[in-house]
Amino acid sequence: MKKTIIGVMSAVLIFWLTQGIYTWWTNRKQPMPISYSFDGRVIDASTRRLLSNAEVLLSVAGITNRDHTDSDGRYLFMIQRAGHALAALLDVRAQGYNVYTRHIKSDESGVLAGIEDIALQPTSPQTPTSPLNATFPRVQVMREVTRVPYQKRSVETAVPVRAVRAYRETR
C-alpha cells in the first residue's frame, strides 16, 4: 500500500513538472535578435539609375561606419541592437553629386527606421567642383532601378555597427 501511494505521488509529481516545463517553454518570450540589418540602395535622382561605389557613412553612438555601394547600388550595415532609443546620421557621398545627409531616429528598442532608395542629386554644371567633392569616390552609373529588383546583399559583406559604446572604467 505504501509503495502504491509513493508510486502514484511520484507519477503526479513527474506529470506536474513536465506540464510546467512544457507550459513555460511554449509561453516564454522570444529573445530579440542581437543585431539587425540597415540597408538600401543609392540611385541617380535624374536618371533613376543605380550608383555603384558611392560612399555611405553611418554614425551611431559617436562612431562612424563606412560602406561602399556594390554593383547594384546596395549598402548594408549590421547594427547591434542597443535596447534603447538612439539617433544616427547617414551621409552618402559620390563624385559629381551633392552630399545626402539625413538624421535617423530609432524606435524604443533601438531599431533605426529604414530608408528605401537614396536619390543623389547631380551637381549642376555651372557649380565649380569643390576640392572636397573631388575627394569623394568616383561612381559608376549602372542599370535602371525599375529593371533591377531589390535584393539584400549577403550578410557576410555587411559592415558591423556597434550601437552602444563599450564601458570603460575611469580612475
C-alpha positions in Angstrom: 0.0 0.0 0.0 2.8 2.4 0.9 4.7 1.6 -2.4 1.5 2.3 -4.3 0.9 5.7 -2.7 4.6 6.7 -3.3 4.3 5.5 -6.9 1.1 7.5 -7.5 2.6 10.6 -5.9 5.8 10.2 -8.0 3.7 9.9 -11.2 1.7 13.0 -10.3 4.8 15.0 -9.4 6.5 13.9 -12.7 3.3 14.8 -14.7 3.1 18.2 -12.9 6.8 19.1 -13.5 6.6 18.1 -17.2 3.4 20.1 -17.7 5.0 23.1 -16.0 8.2 22.9 -18.1 6.1 22.4 -21.3 4.0 25.5 -20.5 7.0 27.6 -19.6 8.8 26.5 -22.8 5.9 27.2 -25.1 4.8 30.5 -23.5 8.2 32.1 -23.0 9.1 35.4 -24.7 11.3 35.0 -27.8 14.5 36.9 -27.3 15.1 39.9 -29.6 17.7 39.4 -32.2 21.2 40.7 -31.2 21.6 42.6 -34.4 19.6 43.7 -37.4 20.3 44.9 -41.0 20.1 48.5 -42.1 20.3 48.5 -45.9 19.2 50.3 -49.0 20.2 51.5 -52.5 21.7 54.6 -53.9 20.4 56.0 -57.2 20.9 58.9 -59.5 17.9 61.2 -58.9 17.7 62.5 -62.5 18.2 59.2 -64.4 16.9 56.8 -61.8 20.0 54.6 -62.4 21.8 52.7 -59.7 25.1 54.1 -58.5 28.0 51.8 -57.5 30.9 52.8 -55.3 29.1 55.6 -53.6 30.4 56.1 -50.0 27.8 55.5 -47.3 28.7 56.7 -43.8 26.5 55.8 -40.8 27.3 57.4 -37.5 25.8 55.7 -34.4 26.8 56.5 -30.8 29.6 58.7 -31.9 31.2 56.0 -34.1 31.3 56.5 -37.9 31.0 53.3 -40.0 31.7 53.2 -43.8 30.5 51.1 -46.7 30.6 51.5 -50.5 27.7 50.5 -52.7 28.1 47.4 -54.8 27.3 47.0 -58.5 23.6 47.0 -57.7 23.9 50.3 -55.7 23.3 48.5 -52.4 24.8 49.2 -49.0 24.4 47.1 -45.9 25.2 47.6 -42.2 24.6 45.1 -39.4 23.6 47.1 -36.3 24.0 45.8 -32.8 20.7 46.2 -31.0 21.0 48.9 -28.3 17.9 48.1 -26.3 17.1 51.8 -26.1 16.2 54.6 -28.4 19.1 56.1 -30.3 19.9 58.5 -33.2 22.1 58.2 -36.2 23.4 60.3 -39.0 23.5 58.9 -42.6 25.8 60.6 -45.2 26.1 59.5 -48.8 28.8 60.9 -51.0 29.8 60.5 -54.6 31.9 62.5 -57.0 29.7 64.7 -59.2 26.7 64.5 -56.7 25.5 66.6 -53.8 26.0 65.1 -50.4 22.9 63.4 -49.0 22.6 63.8 -45.2 19.8 62.5 -43.0 19.2 62.2 -39.3 17.5 58.9 -38.4 15.8 58.1 -35.1 15.2 54.6 -33.8 12.2 53.2 -32.0 12.3 52.5 -28.3 14.1 49.2 -28.8 17.0 50.8 -30.8 15.9 49.8 -34.4 16.6 52.5 -36.9 13.9 53.4 -39.4 14.9 52.1 -42.8 15.3 54.2 -46.0 14.4 52.6 -49.3 16.2 54.3 -52.1 18.5 57.3 -51.6 18.4 59.6 -54.6 21.6 61.6 -55.1 21.2 64.9 -57.0 23.9 65.6 -59.6 25.8 68.8 -59.0 25.0 71.5 -61.6 27.4 72.0 -64.4 27.6 75.8 -63.5 28.8 75.0 -60.0 32.6 74.7 -59.8 33.7 71.4 -58.3 34.9 72.0 -54.8 38.2 70.3 -53.7 36.1 68.3 -51.1 33.8 66.9 -53.8 36.9 65.8 -55.8 38.0 63.5 -52.9 34.6 61.7 -53.0 34.6 58.2 -54.6 34.1 58.1 -58.3 30.9 56.2 -59.0 29.7 54.2 -61.9 26.2 54.6 -63.2 24.6 51.2 -63.6 21.3 49.8 -64.7 17.9 51.5 -64.2 16.2 50.9 -60.9 13.0 49.6 -62.4 14.8 46.8 -64.1 16.6 45.5 -61.0 14.5 44.0 -58.2 15.8 44.9 -54.8 17.7 42.1 -53.0 19.7 42.3 -49.9 23.4 41.8 -50.0 24.9 38.8 -48.3 25.2 39.3 -44.5 28.9 38.3 -44.8 29.5 41.6 -46.7 27.8 43.7 -44.1 29.6 46.4 -42.1 29.2 45.6 -38.4 28.0 48.6 -36.3 28.2 48.8 -32.5 25.2 50.8 -31.3 26.4 51.1 -27.8 29.8 52.3 -26.6 31.9 49.9 -24.6 32.1 50.8 -20.9 35.5 51.9 -19.7 36.3 52.4 -16.1 38.0 55.7 -15.3 40.2 56.3 -12.3 
